[in-house]
Structures are given as C-alpha cells and as structure tokens.
C-alpha cells in the first residue's frame, strides 16, 4: 500500500519529532501528512519549536498510531527538502477552516520532506 493510500484510509494519532542543532529533542502532535505526487510528504506548521528545529537540523521522524486495538502504525524517517510560507498550495491542502483568531498566531509554513525510511510502529523494521 502506498503512503498516499495508507493515510487516506487510516485514521489515528501522529507525533512529529525533531531536534535542534545541538540535539535537543522536541515532539509535537501533528495530523496525517499530505502525500505529494512525487512521494514526498508535507506538513503544515506554525513558526514554533518544530519549525525552528528544522531550520538547524533537517531530520525528523513521524510516528503514527492507527485508531483501534493494538499498536499498528508506522514510523517514517524524514529529511526536509524545502518549505513554502503562506503559499496557495498550503491553503489548498488545509483540512480544516481557519479559526477567526488565526491571523494573530503568525505565519504558517508548508514543509516538504523526502521519505528516508518507513518501518512498522512496533518491531525493528528492516535494517535495524
């Protein structure tokens, strides 16, 4: 199953983990990524700690736990390739309507990643 089909079909809970240039780790709740035609993935994010970390260190891991019993899901290892600030594509990809006070929170970014590795949520995965 492709990542695009997987994230269209599965619902669940996601956490995007990043680290700054000195290795201090952060984890934040994120919705399912947007899977692009070229196989890259993109997340919409505010200019907060996760976005700041990605300026210094382009590597991240997205952990996704599927809804339902047990521990099914994926760990997806990512490398940032580019980003767009307040772009038309960002606004077209949004899954929910903006809240009235959203403009007071600052800029939003559409951050693109290449997928380096994809392994199951539980277990070592390939090459581990």
Residue, then its C-alpha position, 0 to 999 in steps of 0.5 A: x500500500x502506498x503512503x498516499x493510500x495508507x493515510x487516506x484510509x487510516x485514521x489515528x494519532x501522529x507525533x512529529x519529532x525533531x531536534x535542534x542543532x545541538x540535539x535537543x529533542x522536541x515532539x509535537x502532535x501533528x495530523x496525517x501528512x499530505x502525500x505529494x505526487x512525487x512521494x514526498x510528504x508535507x506538513x503544515x506548521x506554525x513558526x514554533x519549536x518544530x519549525x525552528x528545529x528544522x531550520x538547524x537540523x533537517x531530520x525528523x521522524x513521524x510516528x503514527x498510531x492507527x485508531x483501534x486495538x493494538x499498536x499498528x502504525x508506522x514510523x517514517x524517517x524524514x529529511x526536509x527538502x524545502x518549505x513554502x510560507x503562506x503559499x496557495x498550495x498550503x491553503x489548498x491542502x488545509x483540512x480544516x477552516x481557519x479559526x477567526x483568531x488565526x491571523x494573530x498566531x503568525x505565519x504558517x509554513x508548508x514543509x516538504x520532506x523526502x521519505x528516508x525510511x518507513x518501518x512498522x510502529x512496533x518491531x525493528x523494521x528492516x535494517x535495524 
